[in-house]
């Protein structure tokens, strides 16, 4: 075990030289969500239900390809990786049977990452529980352990799964996320977090299903941690910490009324059953269910639809053979029947709901339950067990605590859980852009403010104009960070997911090479992060296999900053060959959008009504790869503090004016061997066209990796300044956003790089 490269000092990270470290990171990689053998992205049907025989060896990418990906990310300025893996990758075969080949592959990849000096924390990823419930994460056997039959989820609409959709290419946009409020996820997450309280009859191998599932999940993660520990050269040197389970969900815990959609359920799309309707359709009954779509002002009811499973149910049949996985189910847990009926919630003989408020209070204490109570009890009970298991192996590692998304964090401040080595790890997405797949420069919504009841009416949460939208994003992230301090105590805050969809405006960028909308959206997100006071972020996401046709190869999402069908940003003289892209790029201020940029009282209402998400996939041309661009890289390849002497007071990059500002407060002058360091991308700051102003001290700009080292060409600015408050302003080369360089401009840039290989002092 090597010594710690990164430690926590109150609410900041410090390196071994005592400098503040800003985590400038990326999620690597979304490819880890699905198997490599067979190759089963979510648009493939064949072999989908053979969940025991898969292999994730080769995810997130092969050992042979690792250097290519890591070097690319390092050149783009990233110093941190949130390393995605799934429970399924470790334990897909059967309970307690670990895939050691995958474990060793993971260790090989981590060892290669070490030479690039990344800070890595491990992310046990899940989305809506499992691939078999429309997401990623848990092995298939967990569904059978819960008494579910995943082959019937399509007929019962217990989950929308792209792999089993009639035509995966027509899978409705973002409908996968509604699986959290459909039967399969509601049922499993309730059992995972609170099976002992709400399903005491669910006993398997002598344990309640809650303890059985949590025990296997935690043991699998602990097993991986132990193998990393045994590798001898990865702990602390590259793997600096572990995150808790991705995006935990309460299931039905605290559900006030099974016959109603809770007021806090903001996302509705497609059929939107109540929990009671989901139980009925899951048990083979036909129901008329409301349908919803997502419009400019959020979800709206669009009609109704008959969901008729024609007698199929989600429950395993009575004659199901449990011996396949080697467990023994208690006799009181009857297969072939709804588990909720077995606990007296409803009567299948008459389809009568008997206890519509069953999940609204603790079955024994009768204490009222809500999401905040769930987070402080059921989630924290799980988190403590997970933390103790990981730290039993990786002593004093940094724990990234991720409570339920956008919910109030757990009240840990001043308690025994107020861990000095804990990081608050929230998520945030611009929901309007994510759901509509359009960058609307005209208006957006303060979603976080709405959730916290800060507006008398939702209309007051609407922010009009691009400046107001950017400030709104920043203020939401600032409020999230402040809320973490209020409830969890004085800890670093790292946003472990934030990102934008690239397939905006019916894939307009893929047909034209114009990424203006993506660039504006990405820049707005980074502006928010930089202004929020957070200690860093890990952008969602890097995909090794992204392409223009299928995006991230997962549920129709397309958030990867890298695509095989786009061109890399020319960051060094040897990396790009000039080419001409047609048609000519639009003006700097143009953003491809269906909304007008001119607002008046007469058109305000129409402008607020952006196109809704249709359940139909738009028809697009076949020429999606004929106009590659730089994928808005100018917005995410941006300058950032790497290591700061003292404390960062503020920093930010003005993309339009290509200006970077940094303010810091240093208790002592920077030492010769430990100056303040800033990543300074050559694309924005070619040395012959960079102007630096400082409050005092000396600085130098140099390119590392000119000796052919692993990490490639990394341009850094080093600043030796005095004690006290210090400011720096760096002005680079202004460029148009979102469009590829023309031949003349690109060649001019490359020539500048060739002519400026010496350091500037």
NORHUWO-V347217 format. One record per residue. N is the residue number from 1. RES is the residue in one letter. PSI is psi in radians with two decimals (* if undefined). NEAR is the number of other ideal C-beta (glycine too) atoms within 10 Angstrom. Layout:
[[N/RES/PSI/NEAR] [N/RES/PSI/NEAR]]
This chain:
[[1/X/2.26/13] [2/X/2.92/12] [3/X/2.86/9] [4/X/2.21/17] [5/X/-0.40/14] [6/X/2.28/17] [7/X/2.96/19] [8/X/2.28/19] [9/X/1.60/12] [10/X/-1.91/11] [11/X/0.37/18] [12/X/2.81/19] [13/X/2.54/23] [14/X/2.52/17] [15/X/-3.06/18] [16/X/-0.25/11] [17/X/0.14/12] [18/X/0.11/15] [19/X/2.59/23] [20/X/2.30/21] [21/X/2.28/25] [22/X/2.14/24] [23/X/1.92/25] [24/X/1.63/23] [25/X/3.12/23] [26/X/2.53/24] [27/X/2.19/26] [28/X/2.10/28] [29/X/2.72/25] [30/X/-0.35/26] [31/X/-0.38/25] [32/X/-0.12/26] [33/X/-0.38/30] [34/X/2.76/23] [35/X/2.73/24] [36/X/-0.55/20] [37/X/1.88/12] [38/X/2.76/14] [39/X/1.88/14] [40/X/1.19/20] [41/X/2.99/19] [42/X/-0.02/27] [43/X/0.09/19] [44/X/2.27/15] [45/X/-0.74/15] [46/X/2.22/9] [47/X/0.15/14] [48/X/-0.73/20] [49/X/0.04/13] [50/X/1.15/12] [51/X/-0.30/22] [52/X/-0.48/14] [53/X/0.24/11] [54/X/2.94/24] [55/X/2.40/17] [56/X/0.18/24] [57/X/2.20/18] [58/X/-0.13/19] [59/X/2.43/25] [60/X/-0.30/27] [61/X/2.99/21] [62/X/2.81/16] [63/X/-0.69/13] [64/X/-0.52/8] [65/X/-0.18/13] [66/X/-0.76/19] [67/X/-0.66/16] [68/X/-0.83/12] [69/X/-0.77/21] [70/X/-0.71/24] [71/X/-0.71/19] [72/X/-0.84/19] [73/X/-0.66/24] [74/X/-0.73/23] [75/X/-0.49/22] [76/X/-0.02/23] [77/X/0.07/22] [78/X/2.39/26] [79/X/-0.03/21] [80/X/2.48/25] [81/X/2.22/28] [82/X/1.87/28] [83/X/1.95/25] [84/X/2.25/25] [85/X/2.85/23] [86/X/2.68/28] [87/X/-0.69/25] [88/X/-0.65/29] [89/X/-0.60/31] [90/X/-0.73/26] [91/X/0.75/24] [92/X/-0.49/23] [93/X/-0.87/17] [94/X/2.83/13] [95/X/2.22/20] [96/X/-0.01/13] [97/X/1.87/15] [98/X/2.53/17] [99/X/1.61/20] [100/X/-0.46/11] [101/X/-0.75/11] [102/X/-0.72/22] [103/X/-0.81/20] [104/X/-0.61/13] [105/X/-0.77/21] [106/X/-0.74/26] [107/X/-0.68/17] [108/X/-0.76/14] [109/X/-0.76/23] [110/X/-0.65/22] [111/X/-0.66/17] [112/X/-0.64/16] [113/X/-0.47/24] [114/X/-0.64/16] [115/X/-0.16/15] [116/X/0.07/23] [117/X/0.54/14] [118/X/2.55/23] [119/X/2.18/25] [120/X/2.31/22] [121/X/2.53/25] [122/X/2.35/25] [123/X/1.82/26] [124/X/1.64/24] [125/X/2.49/24] [126/X/2.61/24] [127/X/2.22/23] [128/X/0.74/28] [129/X/-0.96/27] [130/X/2.83/27] [131/X/-0.53/29] [132/X/-0.10/28] [133/X/0.38/31] [134/X/0.24/30] [135/X/-2.02/27] [136/X/2.87/27] [137/X/-1.56/25] [138/X/2.67/27] [139/X/2.80/29] [140/X/-0.60/20] [141/X/-0.36/22] [142/X/-0.55/28] [143/X/-0.72/24] [144/X/-0.63/19] [145/X/-0.57/25] [146/X/-0.02/26] [147/X/0.36/26] [148/X/2.67/25] [149/X/1.67/18] [150/X/-0.36/23] [151/X/-0.29/13] [152/X/0.10/17] [153/X/-0.57/25] [154/X/-0.82/17] [155/X/-0.63/19] [156/X/-0.15/26] [157/X/0.56/24] [158/X/-0.36/29] [159/X/2.52/28] [160/X/2.07/25] [161/X/2.11/26] [162/X/-0.65/25] [163/X/-0.55/22] [164/X/0.09/19] [165/X/2.50/19] [166/X/-0.80/8] [167/X/1.79/9] [168/X/-0.50/19] [169/X/-0.36/11] [170/X/0.17/12] [171/X/2.19/22] [172/X/2.49/20] [173/X/2.26/22] [174/X/0.23/21] [175/X/-0.32/20] [176/X/-0.61/25] [177/X/-0.34/19] [178/X/-0.14/24] [179/X/-0.40/26] [180/X/-0.47/24] [181/X/0.45/23] [182/X/2.98/26] [183/X/-0.83/28] [184/X/-0.89/29] [185/X/-0.75/25] [186/X/-0.75/26] [187/X/-0.88/28] [188/X/-0.78/26] [189/X/-0.57/23] [190/X/-0.77/26] [191/X/-0.71/26] [192/X/-0.74/24] [193/X/-0.46/24] [194/X/0.55/25] [195/X/-0.64/26] [196/X/-0.64/16] [197/X/-0.73/19] [198/X/-0.22/22] [199/X/1.08/22] [200/X/-0.32/14] [201/X/-0.21/15] [202/X/1.41/24] [203/X/2.27/19] [204/X/2.25/22] [205/X/0.66/15] [206/X/0.08/10] [207/X/2.61/17] [208/X/2.61/20] [209/X/-0.55/28] [210/X/-0.88/23] [211/X/-0.59/16] [212/X/-0.86/23] [213/X/-0.87/24] [214/X/-0.70/21] [215/X/-0.76/16] [216/X/-0.71/20] [217/X/-0.87/25] [218/X/-0.72/20] [219/X/-0.65/15] [220/X/-0.78/24] [221/X/-0.71/23] [222/X/-0.64/19] [223/X/-0.78/18] [224/X/-0.75/23] [225/X/-0.68/21] [226/X/-0.72/16] [227/X/-0.65/18] [228/X/-0.71/23] [229/X/-0.78/16] [230/X/-0.38/11] [231/X/-0.50/19] [232/X/-0.41/10] [233/X/0.28/14] [234/X/-0.67/22] [235/X/2.29/21] [236/X/-0.67/20] [237/X/-0.65/19] [238/X/-0.82/24] [239/X/1.86/25] [240/X/-0.19/23] [241/X/-3.13/23] [242/X/2.44/26] [243/X/2.66/24] [244/X/3.09/20] [245/X/2.39/22] [246/X/2.31/22] [247/X/1.10/19] [248/X/2.61/22] [249/X/2.54/25] [250/X/-0.18/24] [251/X/-2.18/26] [252/X/0.03/25] [253/X/2.13/24] [254/X/0.09/22] [255/X/2.08/23] [256/X/-0.60/16] [257/X/2.05/16] [258/X/-0.27/23] [259/X/0.00/11] [260/X/2.64/13] [261/X/2.12/17] [262/X/2.55/15] [263/X/-0.51/7] [264/X/-0.09/11] [265/X/1.62/14] [266/X/-0.43/13] [267/X/2.04/16] [268/X/2.34/21] [269/X/2.47/23] [270/X/-2.68/21] [271/X/2.40/23] [272/X/1.45/22] [273/X/2.62/25] [274/X/2.88/20] [275/X/-0.61/27] [276/X/-0.75/19] [277/X/-0.67/22] [278/X/-0.67/28] [279/X/-0.74/27] [280/X/-0.86/24] [281/X/-0.58/26] [282/X/-0.34/28] [283/X/0.30/22] [284/X/0.02/19] [285/X/2.56/17] [286/X/2.44/13] [287/X/2.50/20] [288/X/2.05/11] [289/X/2.45/20] [290/X/2.50/16] [291/X/2.56/15] [292/X/2.69/20] [293/X/3.00/17] [294/X/1.97/26] [295/X/-2.91/17] [296/X/-0.54/22] [297/X/0.37/16] [298/X/-2.86/18] [299/X/2.53/20] [300/X/2.57/12] [301/X/2.22/11] [302/X/-0.16/18] [303/X/-2.65/8] [304/X/2.84/12] [305/X/2.53/15] [306/X/2.12/9] [307/X/1.93/19] [308/X/1.79/15] [309/X/-0.11/21] [310/X/0.77/8] [311/X/-0.22/10] [312/X/2.51/17] [313/X/2.82/21] [314/X/-0.13/29] [315/X/2.39/22] [316/X/2.48/22] [317/X/2.81/10] [318/X/-0.59/9] [319/X/0.26/7] [320/X/2.39/15] [321/X/1.83/8] [322/X/-0.16/15] [323/X/-0.28/8] [324/X/-0.74/11] [325/X/-0.01/19] [326/X/0.15/12] [327/X/2.90/17] [328/X/2.10/11] [329/X/2.42/18] [330/X/2.54/15] [331/X/-0.48/8] [332/X/-0.20/10] [333/X/1.74/16] [334/X/2.10/16] [335/X/2.75/15] [336/X/-0.05/12] [337/X/2.59/16] [338/X/2.24/22] [339/X/-0.58/23] [340/X/-0.61/26] [341/X/-0.66/17] [342/X/-0.31/16] [343/X/0.29/16] [344/X/0.31/10] [345/X/-0.60/21] [346/X/2.88/22] [347/X/1.85/11] [348/X/-0.40/16] [349/X/-0.47/7] [350/X/0.05/8] [351/X/0.75/12] [352/X/2.25/8] [353/X/2.14/18] [354/X/-0.54/11] [355/X/1.37/14] [356/X/-0.36/18] [357/X/0.39/12] [358/X/-0.68/20] [359/X/0.04/26] [360/X/-0.21/18] [361/X/2.76/15] [362/X/2.27/17] [363/X/-0.46/14] [364/X/-0.95/7] [365/X/-0.32/9] [366/X/0.27/9] [367/X/2.39/9] [368/X/2.40/12] [369/X/2.49/23] [370/X/-3.07/17] [371/X/-0.67/19] [372/X/-0.70/16] [373/X/-0.73/17] [374/X/-0.83/23] [375/X/-0.73/22] [376/X/-0.28/18] [377/X/-1.32/18] [378/X/-0.80/24] [379/X/-0.81/25] [380/X/-0.58/19] [381/X/-0.76/14] [382/X/-0.81/19] [383/X/-0.72/22] [384/X/-0.76/12] [385/X/-0.74/15] [386/X/-0.84/22] [387/X/-0.81/21] [388/X/-0.68/11] [389/X/-0.78/20] [390/X/-0.79/24] [391/X/-0.28/17] [392/X/-0.44/11] [393/X/-0.98/19] [394/X/1.56/24] [395/X/2.33/11] [396/X/0.50/12] [397/X/2.79/22] [398/X/2.27/24] [399/X/2.16/23] [400/X/1.83/22] [401/X/2.05/24] [402/X/1.73/24] [403/X/3.08/27] [404/X/2.49/19] [405/X/2.23/15] [406/X/0.20/18] [407/X/2.87/19] [408/X/2.27/17] [409/X/2.85/23] [410/X/2.61/22] [411/X/1.57/17] [412/X/-0.26/22] [413/X/2.16/16] [414/X/0.08/8] [415/X/3.13/12] [416/X/-0.31/7] [417/X/-0.04/18] [418/X/1.30/14] [419/X/2.15/18] [420/X/-0.26/12] [421/X/0.53/15] [422/X/2.54/21] [423/X/2.38/26] [424/X/2.17/28] [425/X/1.26/26] [426/X/2.98/24] [427/X/2.67/18] [428/X/2.34/24] [429/X/2.54/19] [430/X/1.72/24] [431/X/-0.61/17] [432/X/-0.81/20] [433/X/-0.70/22] [434/X/-0.76/19] [435/X/-0.63/21] [436/X/-0.23/22] [437/X/0.80/22] [438/X/2.35/25] [439/X/1.90/27] [440/X/1.81/23] [441/X/-0.14/19] [442/X/-0.79/20] [443/X/2.78/22] [444/X/-3.05/24] [445/X/2.44/22] [446/X/1.45/22] [447/X/-0.76/19] [448/X/-0.71/20] [449/X/-0.69/18] [450/X/-0.79/16] [451/X/-0.51/15] [452/X/0.16/13] [453/X/0.56/7] [454/X/0.00/12] [455/X/2.43/14] [456/X/-0.52/8] [457/X/2.53/8] [458/X/-0.46/13] [459/X/-0.55/10] [460/X/-0.25/12] [461/X/-0.10/18] [462/X/2.24/18] [463/X/2.18/20] [464/X/2.25/14] [465/X/2.59/15] [466/X/-0.66/18] [467/X/-0.77/9] [468/X/-0.64/14] [469/X/-0.82/26] [470/X/-0.78/20] [471/X/-0.60/16] [472/X/-0.77/24] [473/X/-0.82/26] [474/X/-0.77/20] [475/X/-0.60/17] [476/X/-0.77/21] [477/X/-0.64/26] [478/X/-0.71/16] [479/X/-0.65/16] [480/X/-0.78/20] [481/X/-0.79/21] [482/X/-0.64/13] [483/X/-0.63/17] [484/X/-0.75/25] [485/X/-0.74/16] [486/X/-0.74/12] [487/X/-0.66/18] [488/X/-0.30/23] [489/X/-3.01/21] [490/X/1.61/12] [491/X/2.75/25] [492/X/2.63/24] [493/X/2.10/23] [494/X/2.14/27] [495/X/1.82/26] [496/X/-0.07/27] [497/X/2.30/22] [498/X/2.51/24] [499/X/3.13/26] [500/X/2.68/28] [501/X/2.41/25] [502/X/-0.36/27] [503/X/0.84/22] [504/X/2.75/24] [505/X/0.84/21] [506/X/0.74/17] [507/X/0.63/19] [508/X/-0.72/19] [509/X/-0.59/27] [510/X/-0.38/30] [511/X/-0.34/18] [512/X/-0.34/21] [513/X/0.06/22] [514/X/1.87/25] [515/X/0.54/29] [516/X/-0.81/27] [517/X/-0.77/28] [518/X/-0.70/31] [519/X/-0.75/27] [520/X/-0.74/25] [521/X/-0.78/29] [522/X/-0.72/28] [523/X/-0.67/23] [524/X/-0.69/24] [525/X/-0.75/26] [526/X/-0.64/21] [527/X/-0.73/21] [528/X/-0.78/25] [529/X/-0.84/21] [530/X/-0.54/23] [531/X/-0.07/18] [532/X/-0.33/22] [533/X/0.11/17] [534/X/2.78/24] [535/X/0.05/22] [536/X/-3.06/22] [537/X/2.85/28] [538/X/1.93/29] [539/X/2.45/26] [540/X/2.04/23] [541/X/2.91/24] [542/X/2.23/28] [543/X/2.23/27] [544/X/-0.47/21] [545/X/0.20/18] [546/X/2.46/28] [547/X/2.89/18] [548/X/-0.51/23] [549/X/-0.86/16] [550/X/0.04/17] [551/X/-2.21/24] [552/X/0.12/27] [553/X/0.54/25] [554/X/1.83/26] [555/X/0.45/29] [556/X/0.09/24] [557/X/2.69/27] [558/X/1.26/23] [559/X/0.04/24] [560/X/2.38/28] [561/X/-0.20/28] [562/X/2.45/20] [563/X/2.49/21] [564/X/-0.39/13] [565/X/0.11/16] [566/X/2.93/26] [567/X/2.51/18] [568/X/2.58/16] [569/X/2.33/24] [570/X/1.70/20] [571/X/-0.13/22] [572/X/2.79/18] [573/X/-0.36/17] [574/X/0.03/12] [575/X/-0.45/15] [576/X/2.55/18] [577/X/2.27/10] [578/X/2.55/15] [579/X/2.80/12] [580/X/2.27/11] [581/X/2.42/21] [582/X/2.65/9] [583/X/3.09/9] [584/X/2.56/9] [585/X/2.64/21] [586/X/3.02/15] [587/X/2.80/8] [588/X/-0.65/14] [589/X/-0.13/12] [590/X/2.35/16] [591/X/2.14/24] [592/X/1.97/19] [593/X/2.74/20] [594/X/0.03/11] [595/X/2.59/21] [596/X/2.60/11] [597/X/-0.02/13] [598/X/2.07/8] [599/X/2.31/15] [600/X/2.87/8] [601/X/-0.54/6] [602/X/-0.48/7] [603/X/0.11/12] [604/X/-0.81/14] [605/X/-0.77/9] [606/X/-0.66/11] [607/X/-0.50/18] [608/X/-0.34/18] [609/X/1.45/12] [610/X/2.84/20] [611/X/2.40/16] [612/X/2.92/18] [613/X/2.02/20] [614/X/2.60/11] [615/X/-0.13/16] [616/X/2.42/9] [617/X/2.23/15] [618/X/2.58/11] [619/X/2.21/6] [620/X/2.81/15] [621/X/3.03/10] [622/X/-0.07/8] [623/X/0.87/11] [624/X/-0.21/17] [625/X/0.12/15] [626/X/-0.26/15] [627/X/1.21/19] [628/X/2.58/20] [629/X/-2.90/26] [630/X/0.16/24] [631/X/0.72/28] [632/X/0.50/26] [633/X/-0.45/24] [634/X/-0.34/24] [635/X/-0.48/25] [636/X/-0.34/23] [637/X/1.65/21] [638/X/2.75/25] [639/X/2.62/26] [640/X/2.59/23] [641/X/2.36/22] [642/X/-0.94/22] [643/X/2.16/21] [644/X/2.22/27] [645/X/2.14/26] [646/X/-2.24/22] [647/X/2.45/16] [648/X/2.21/18] [649/X/-0.65/14] [650/X/2.67/12] [651/X/2.76/19] [652/X/2.70/19] [653/X/2.11/22] [654/X/1.74/14] [655/X/-0.73/22] [656/X/-0.67/13] [657/X/0.04/10] [658/X/0.99/21] [659/X/2.28/17] [660/X/2.33/28] [661/X/2.43/16] [662/X/2.30/24] [663/X/2.36/16] [664/X/2.92/24] [665/X/1.98/14] [666/X/2.19/20] [667/X/-0.46/10] [668/X/2.84/11] [669/X/2.62/17] [670/X/2.31/24] [671/X/2.76/12] [672/X/-0.70/7] [673/X/-0.04/6] [674/X/1.17/16] [675/X/3.00/24] [676/X/2.33/26] [677/X/2.44/19] [678/X/2.29/26] [679/X/2.22/23] [680/X/1.63/26] [681/X/2.32/22] [682/X/-0.46/26] [683/X/-0.75/23] [684/X/-0.48/25] [685/X/1.12/23] [686/X/2.39/20] [687/X/-0.54/21] [688/X/-0.16/11] [689/X/0.63/15] [690/X/2.26/21] [691/X/2.24/10] [692/X/2.29/18] [693/X/2.30/10] [694/X/2.72/17] [695/X/-0.35/14] [696/X/2.88/14] [697/X/-2.95/16] [698/X/2.75/12] [699/X/2.81/18] [700/X/2.57/14] [701/X/2.23/21] [702/X/2.78/17] [703/X/2.12/19] [704/X/2.71/13] [705/X/0.12/16] [706/X/-0.21/12] [707/X/0.16/5] [708/X/0.30/7] [709/X/2.91/13] [710/X/-0.81/13] [711/X/-0.11/17] [712/X/-2.77/21] [713/X/2.00/20] [714/X/2.02/25] [715/X/2.25/26] [716/X/2.59/18] [717/X/2.24/26] [718/X/2.38/19] [719/X/2.07/22] [720/X/1.82/18] [721/X/2.99/22] [722/X/-3.04/14] [723/X/2.86/14] [724/X/-2.89/14] [725/X/2.28/12] [726/X/2.57/24] [727/X/2.60/15] [728/X/2.47/23] [729/X/2.21/14] [730/X/2.18/23] [731/X/2.21/17] [732/X/-2.65/23] [733/X/2.07/16] [734/X/2.41/15] [735/X/2.85/17] [736/X/2.49/19] [737/X/2.51/23] [738/X/-0.14/29] [739/X/2.69/25] [740/X/2.68/23] [741/X/2.44/26] [742/X/2.95/16] [743/X/-0.80/12] [744/X/-0.77/10] [745/X/-0.69/13] [746/X/-0.75/18] [747/X/-0.65/14] [748/X/-0.70/14] [749/X/-0.78/20] [750/X/-0.63/20] [751/X/-0.65/13] [752/X/-0.72/16] [753/X/-0.71/22] [754/X/-0.58/9] [755/X/-0.15/12] [756/X/1.32/18] [757/X/-0.08/11] [758/X/2.77/10] [759/X/2.61/11] [760/X/2.32/13] [761/X/*/8]]
